[in-house]
Amino acid sequence: MTILVREGRPIRARSGNDKLEIEGVRVDTRPGTVDALIDWLIRYAPDAKSVNVEWASAGYPSKIELDHTDAIDDEVSFEVVEFVPLDSDS
């Protein structure tokens, strides 16, 4: 599932090639900000069997992959495709 987030709020979601309405997508358990993504990583990484994190040069995680078991299709991954920091003066 791909979720477009702006200012910490999900505004559009897609699963595969299907566009989904936000109201029909459970996004409240997905991190909506970089801070929430880091908090999610800190919470779930210690129990994972394998963890892979790639960091952008700006210092935020650009890709996170966690696998808790050897079962097929139980991996969780997040990828930050584009990150635009909010203006700190606003």
ChimeraX attribute file (.defattr): number of C-alpha atoms within 10 A of each C-alpha:
attribute: neighborCount
match mode: 1-to-1
recipient: residues
	/A:1	14
	/A:2	14
	/A:3	20
	/A:4	16
	/A:5	15
	/A:6	14
	/A:7	11
	/A:8	13
	/A:9	14
	/A:10	18
	/A:11	13
	/A:12	16
	/A:13	21
	/A:14	15
	/A:15	11
	/A:16	9
	/A:17	7
	/A:18	9
	/A:19	12
	/A:20	16
	/A:21	11
	/A:22	15
	/A:23	10
	/A:24	8
	/A:25	15
	/A:26	9
	/A:27	15
	/A:28	9
	/A:29	7
	/A:30	13
	/A:31	20
	/A:32	18
	/A:33	17
	/A:34	16
	/A:35	13
	/A:36	13
	/A:37	20
	/A:38	14
	/A:39	12
	/A:40	14
	/A:41	18
	/A:42	11
	/A:43	10
	/A:44	13
	/A:45	17
	/A:46	11
	/A:47	13
	/A:48	13
	/A:49	11
	/A:50	14
	/A:51	18
	/A:52	11
	/A:53	15
	/A:54	13
	/A:55	12
	/A:56	12
	/A:57	8
	/A:58	8
	/A:59	8
	/A:60	15
	/A:61	19
	/A:62	19
	/A:63	15
	/A:64	19
	/A:65	17
	/A:66	20
	/A:67	20
	/A:68	16
	/A:69	13
	/A:70	10
	/A:71	8
	/A:72	7
	/A:73	8
	/A:74	11
	/A:75	15
	/A:76	11
	/A:77	14
	/A:78	18
	/A:79	14
	/A:80	16
	/A:81	9
	/A:82	8
	/A:83	14
	/A:84	7
	/A:85	8
	/A:86	9
	/A:87	6
	/A:88	5
	/A:89	4
	/A:90	4
